Amino acid sequence: MNFFSQFGIFSNSMGAVLINPSAMLLLFGSVFMGIMFGATPGLTATLGVALLTTLTYGMTTNLALIALLGVYVGGVYGGSYASILLNIPGTAASAATALDGYPLACKGEAGKALGLTTTSSAIGTIIGMLFVVGLAPAISKIALQFTSFEFFLLAFFGIIISGTLTSPDLVYKGWIAGFLGLFLSVIGRDQLQFYPRFTFGLSDLDGGLDIVPVLIGAFGIPQIIQVIRDSQKPQETKKFTRILPEFKTIIKNIPTIIRSSLIGVGIGAVPGIGEDIAGWVSYGAAKNASRHPERFGTGEVEAVISSETANNACIGGAMIPLLSLGVPGSPPAAMLLGALMLHGIQPGPMLAIDHPTFIIEIAAILLLASFAMWIIGIMLAKQVVNLLRIPTSVLMPIIAVLCVIGSYSLSMRIFNLFLMVIIGVIVFILNEMGYPIAPLIIGVILGPMADQNLRRALMVSEGSFLPVFTRPVALLLFLVICLTVLSQTKIYRRVLRKFMQRISKKKT
């Protein structure tokens, strides 16, 4: 208790919750549920948080946070099971793990691989938590100096950068997806003048689109359609014996763990990118830094540690802009933002004032969730993988029912079911056309923030955009947005190439 009291956990009601046996049971149960979602190919941590959000509606805020963060942490880690044992990434975040995890399993070292991924994931989560405690309050203090123009530009930048970095081919597809989400967010009566926009005379649209059915539709329906379409017979899972990791191996790879954690936190702090990008970037960095890069892809322990450390450290990184600026750093964090708003918590610069201990509480739950994840991962690995043998023909109808219940239970409106299906079909079509979904979700989440702050700023400035060029932070954000857009044009690349050629000629 003395350790936790240093973090201020027992200074408020959260302390009483965390030492409550039923709360700890909820934590372990939610982490286990998250691992199940992550371990099942086709399901994701984002979908797990989305489905659990509606179930936590009747809980207190503290208990809801425990459940949601537990699912988040467990879901990101759980994808390593299917990656290592089946060579089918359970989640996008664990795709890089499959490159060397499955070869290790084929060598009869599946237990070793799972033990290392469990331990490195726990360490990555803890390091990410430390950055939340250290950076989020400082960023919140800076953000207190923001005006409406800064918040509008920040939200707009989140949409632009998410579309830029998550597009599989053409960056314009990411921007289009982001602006589509922005359009969806402004449907309904605006909050400043209560004027109906794009409601087409339908009273169900007056209040706008409920965020939970939109997110469940965007992540649940496409996954169900895709998994059923691409369904195949369950592959035979690899057998394994020892799961407890060799701590000599962990100590030997401490530089890799530290580097991967920093990469995960850094990428998580960029709006809308997510754990999957963190895993791949960390994998590439580990390969470049390795003395034997040719071993990567054949069952290299360092590769498995690098990807799993980074994707779990990304959780803490995604919390930093979420808590300090109200901008989610990853798709699961976007779902978490919706859940917090559902419970009356508005993340952003005022969070530290309205809820002084909230960031510390989040950090404490992440710390406990990482311990719970390690214990469950080590003790129940052999039993958890039995879930991988469930046929998709049995599993997907269950998920479909949960999606329906989750969309309907929040406001008891049949309209939300239609909304969920429509959004799901649209997102599936966009997926098939190569449009990323993360920018669309970021647009839906940040749309109200961008819309209200832009209109409020223009009201104060009497329609003038000059304050953007007179305020340093606003000007910096504006220039970064312009540079991000220009960097994707052919003219910019041509000029940059010529500039680099001139520099190389001068050196020679």
SULLIN-V874367 format. One record per helix or strand. SS is the DSSP state (H for helix, E for strand). FROM is the first residue (numbers start at 1). LEN is the number of residues. If there is no record, write none. Layout:
BEGIN
SS;FROM;LEN  SS;FROM;LEN
END
This chain:
BEGIN
H;2;4  H;9;3  H;13;6  H;21;19  H;45;11  H;61;26  H;92;15  H;110;34  H;148;19  H;171;15  E;188;2  E;196;2  H;203;3  H;211;19  H;247;6  H;254;15  H;275;15  H;293;3  H;301;25  H;331;12  H;351;4  H;358;22  H;381;9  H;392;18  H;414;19  H;438;23  H;466;5  H;472;15  H;490;18
END
